[in-house]
Amino acid sequence: GGKSTGLGVLAGTLGRVPAVGAVSTQTGYDLSPRGLGLPVKFYRDFVNAPENGALKALITDLVAAEKSGTLSPANRNAKVAAVQDAFLKGRVPATLVADVIARLQTTNPGVINFKFRSSATSEDVANFNGAGLYDSFAVETTKADNADFSCKLETEVDGPVTKLKVKPKSVQCGIKAVFGSLWNSRALVERSFARLDHATAGMGITVNPSYGDEQANLVLVTRVVGTDA
């Protein structure tokens, strides 16, 4: 996805401490976060797994209904809820969960709090940025899964801000929650407006440390005034 690609380019350009000549070394700290990216392949493997046949059928039905142009907002929301519930009840391969945890322990030793960020193929692309269409989730690598590996989404109100949380905040649940956000109602509407093919959309995941004292999240868009650049 776009986020992982961008951060990978940034890390390669700025380098890491203590590499000789790296921009980060000159400042004394890494200028881009350490973490990892989960390629879209893992999303497609999850959806196409035989045990997730019911999920794939729900996605197929939702895409067909959306393409028909006849969905009411209420019907779209109902179909989206069914798809996302199926994602949350699925199971990520245990080997993938173990590999992610092991990799994060290598890239970020001693860190347990991470942000699993949406990195879709249908965002940060030519003529379509997709900002705010998908969801990211706080994850703790030490959190245990439910016995049945199920997960749920909850909203928490923090002053004027409403935050979407996945519970438990395990790696497995974080992956599934981000995958499921590819099918947010707002994402469907915007992709339809931009004439993007829902059936070919996919979701990667960017993982980087989460900071408890963060005060704001934003998207910065730059352009040359008076031009389309």
C-alpha positions as CSV (number, residue, x, y, z in Angstrom):
1,G,0.0,0.0,0.0
2,G,0.9,3.7,-0.3
3,K,1.9,4.3,3.3
4,S,4.3,1.4,3.5
5,T,5.8,2.3,0.2
6,G,6.3,6.0,1.2
7,L,7.8,5.2,4.6
8,G,10.1,2.7,2.9
9,V,11.4,5.3,0.5
10,L,11.7,7.8,3.4
11,A,13.8,5.3,5.5
12,G,16.0,4.6,2.5
13,T,16.6,8.3,1.8
14,L,17.2,9.4,5.4
15,G,19.0,6.3,6.6
16,R,19.3,5.0,10.1
17,V,21.4,5.8,13.1
18,P,24.4,5.1,13.2
19,A,25.0,4.6,9.5
20,V,27.9,6.9,8.3
21,G,26.7,9.7,6.1
22,A,23.0,9.1,6.9
23,V,20.8,12.2,7.4
24,S,19.4,10.6,10.5
25,T,22.9,10.1,12.0
26,Q,23.6,13.8,11.5
27,T,20.6,14.6,13.7
28,G,21.3,11.9,16.2
29,Y,18.0,10.0,15.9
30,D,16.0,8.2,13.2
31,L,13.9,10.7,11.2
32,S,11.4,8.1,10.0
33,P,9.8,5.5,12.3
34,R,11.0,1.9,12.5
35,G,8.5,-0.8,11.9
36,L,7.3,-3.0,9.1
37,G,4.8,-3.3,6.3
38,L,2.5,-6.2,5.6
39,P,2.0,-6.6,1.8
40,V,-1.4,-6.7,0.3
41,K,-0.8,-10.5,-0.4
42,F,-1.7,-11.3,3.2
43,Y,-5.1,-9.6,2.8
44,R,-5.8,-11.5,-0.4
45,D,-4.7,-14.8,1.2
46,F,-7.0,-14.1,4.1
47,V,-10.0,-13.4,1.9
48,N,-9.3,-16.4,-0.4
49,A,-8.7,-18.9,2.4
50,P,-11.2,-21.8,2.1
51,E,-12.3,-21.3,5.7
52,N,-13.3,-17.7,4.8
53,G,-15.5,-18.7,2.0
54,A,-18.5,-17.0,3.6
55,L,-16.6,-13.8,3.9
56,K,-15.6,-13.9,0.3
57,A,-19.2,-14.4,-0.7
58,L,-20.3,-11.4,1.3
59,I,-17.7,-9.2,-0.3
60,T,-18.8,-10.4,-3.8
61,D,-22.4,-9.6,-3.0
62,L,-21.5,-6.2,-1.6
63,V,-19.4,-5.3,-4.7
64,A,-22.2,-6.4,-7.0
65,A,-24.8,-4.4,-5.1
66,E,-22.6,-1.3,-5.0
67,K,-21.9,-1.5,-8.7
68,S,-25.7,-1.7,-9.4
69,G,-26.1,1.8,-8.2
70,T,-29.3,0.9,-6.4
71,L,-28.1,0.6,-2.8
72,S,-29.7,2.9,-0.3
73,P,-27.4,4.2,2.5
74,A,-29.2,1.9,5.0
75,N,-28.8,-1.2,2.8
76,R,-25.1,-0.3,2.1
77,N,-24.5,0.0,5.9
78,A,-26.1,-3.3,6.6
79,K,-24.1,-5.1,4.0
80,V,-20.9,-3.4,5.2
81,A,-21.6,-4.4,8.8
82,A,-22.0,-8.1,7.7
83,V,-18.7,-8.0,5.8
84,Q,-16.8,-6.4,8.6
85,D,-18.3,-8.8,11.2
86,A,-17.1,-11.7,9.1
87,F,-13.6,-10.2,9.0
88,L,-13.5,-9.9,12.8
89,K,-14.7,-13.5,13.3
90,G,-12.1,-14.9,10.9
91,R,-8.7,-16.1,12.0
92,V,-5.3,-14.8,10.9
93,P,-2.8,-17.7,10.5
94,A,-0.8,-18.2,13.8
95,T,2.4,-18.2,11.8
96,L,1.8,-14.7,10.5
97,V,1.0,-13.4,14.0
98,A,4.2,-14.9,15.4
99,D,6.2,-13.6,12.5
100,V,4.9,-10.0,13.0
101,I,5.6,-10.1,16.7
102,A,9.1,-11.5,16.2
103,R,9.9,-8.9,13.5
104,L,8.7,-6.0,15.7
105,Q,10.8,-7.3,18.6
106,T,13.8,-7.0,16.3
107,T,13.0,-3.6,14.8
108,N,11.6,-2.0,17.9
109,P,13.1,-3.9,21.0
110,G,11.3,-3.2,24.2
111,V,8.3,-1.6,22.5
112,I,4.8,-3.2,22.9
113,N,2.5,-0.4,21.8
114,F,2.0,0.0,18.0
115,K,-0.3,1.5,15.5
116,F,-1.5,-0.8,12.8
117,R,-2.3,1.6,10.0
118,S,-4.3,1.1,6.8
119,S,-2.2,1.1,3.7
120,A,-4.7,0.4,0.9
121,T,-4.1,0.0,-2.9
122,S,-6.9,2.5,-3.3
123,E,-5.3,5.5,-1.5
124,D,-2.3,7.7,-2.2
125,V,-2.6,7.0,-5.9
126,A,-2.8,9.2,-8.9
127,N,-6.0,11.3,-8.8
128,F,-7.2,9.7,-5.6
129,N,-5.7,10.2,-2.1
130,G,-8.3,8.3,-0.1
131,A,-7.4,10.2,3.1
132,G,-9.7,9.3,6.0
133,L,-11.5,6.5,4.2
134,Y,-9.9,3.6,6.2
135,D,-9.1,2.9,9.8
136,S,-6.0,2.4,11.9
137,F,-5.9,0.7,15.3
138,A,-3.8,0.7,18.4
139,V,-2.3,-2.7,19.1
140,E,-0.3,-4.2,22.0
141,T,2.0,-7.1,21.1
142,T,1.5,-8.7,24.6
143,K,-2.3,-8.7,24.4
144,A,-3.9,-12.2,24.3
145,D,-6.6,-13.2,21.9
146,N,-10.1,-14.4,22.9
147,A,-10.4,-18.2,23.1
148,D,-12.4,-18.2,19.8
149,F,-10.1,-15.6,18.2
150,S,-13.1,-13.3,17.8
151,C,-12.7,-9.5,17.9
152,K,-15.0,-6.5,18.2
153,L,-15.0,-2.8,17.4
154,E,-15.9,-0.2,20.1
155,T,-16.1,3.5,20.0
156,E,-14.6,5.6,22.8
157,V,-15.4,9.3,23.3
158,D,-12.3,11.4,24.3
159,G,-13.5,14.9,24.6
160,P,-14.6,16.1,21.1
161,V,-13.0,13.1,19.5
162,T,-14.6,9.7,18.9
163,K,-12.1,6.9,18.5
164,L,-12.6,3.5,17.0
165,K,-10.9,0.7,19.0
166,V,-10.5,-3.0,18.4
167,K,-10.8,-5.3,21.4
168,P,-8.8,-7.1,22.4
169,K,-5.9,-5.0,21.1
170,S,-4.0,-8.1,19.9
171,V,-1.9,-8.4,16.8
172,Q,-4.4,-10.8,15.3
173,C,-7.4,-8.4,15.9
174,G,-5.4,-5.4,14.7
175,I,-4.7,-7.1,11.4
176,K,-8.3,-8.1,10.9
177,A,-9.7,-4.7,11.9
178,V,-7.5,-2.9,9.4
179,F,-8.4,-5.5,6.6
180,G,-12.1,-5.0,7.3
181,S,-11.8,-1.2,7.1
182,L,-11.3,-1.6,3.3
183,W,-15.1,-2.0,3.2
184,N,-16.1,1.1,5.2
185,S,-19.2,2.7,3.8
186,R,-17.4,6.0,3.2
187,A,-14.7,4.1,1.3
188,L,-17.3,2.4,-1.0
189,V,-19.0,5.7,-1.8
190,E,-15.7,7.5,-2.6
191,R,-14.3,4.6,-4.7
192,S,-17.6,4.4,-6.6
193,F,-17.5,8.2,-7.3
194,A,-13.9,7.9,-8.5
195,R,-14.8,4.8,-10.7
196,L,-12.3,2.6,-8.9
197,D,-12.9,-1.2,-9.2
198,H,-13.8,-2.4,-5.7
199,A,-13.1,-6.0,-6.6
200,T,-9.4,-5.2,-7.2
201,A,-8.9,-3.1,-4.1
202,G,-6.6,-4.6,-1.4
203,M,-5.3,-3.7,2.0
204,G,-1.8,-3.7,3.2
205,I,-0.7,-2.6,6.7
206,T,1.9,-0.2,8.0
207,V,3.1,-0.9,11.5
208,N,5.0,1.8,13.6
209,P,5.3,2.6,17.3
210,S,2.3,4.3,19.0
211,Y,3.0,7.3,21.2
212,G,0.7,7.9,24.2
213,D,1.3,11.6,24.2
214,E,0.2,12.2,20.6
215,Q,-2.0,15.3,20.5
216,A,-3.2,15.3,16.9
217,N,-3.4,13.3,13.7
218,L,-3.7,15.0,10.4
219,V,-3.1,14.7,6.7
220,L,-1.1,17.4,5.0
221,V,-1.7,18.1,1.3
222,T,0.7,20.4,-0.6
223,R,0.3,21.9,-4.0
224,V,1.7,24.7,-6.1
225,V,-0.8,27.5,-6.0
226,G,-2.5,28.3,-9.3
227,T,-1.6,24.9,-10.8
228,D,-2.8,21.3,-10.7
229,A,0.6,20.1,-9.4
